[in-house]
């Protein structure tokens, strides 16, 4: 995959791969945004929406063909994953 995308080496800062940064930012935004959505529509509907959104994003990630699309989809996946966490963690 690295050869296909033209990546010569892994970018890293200490122990954290820089590819995780967009995912972590998406996670932080997901927790913040979906807390208010959860209060408005309730946990069952919210969890259903977030689970469907997450599964569609992970499926779409399989078709990412360049580094930009992988970065953006990674951030959106992190966003939806933390939304699921916001619903399931009391």
Number of C-alpha atoms within 10 A of each C-alpha: 7 10 8 8 10 10 11 8 8 10 11 11 8 7 6 10 11 13 16 15 15 20 22 17 15 24 22 16 18 23 20 15 14 21 14 11 14 17 11 10 11 12 16 11 12 20 19 13 14 20 16 11 18 21 14 12 17 14 10 12 18 10 10 14 12 11 14 10 13 18 18 16 21 24 24 23 25 26 27 26 21 24 30 23 16 20 22 11 6 5
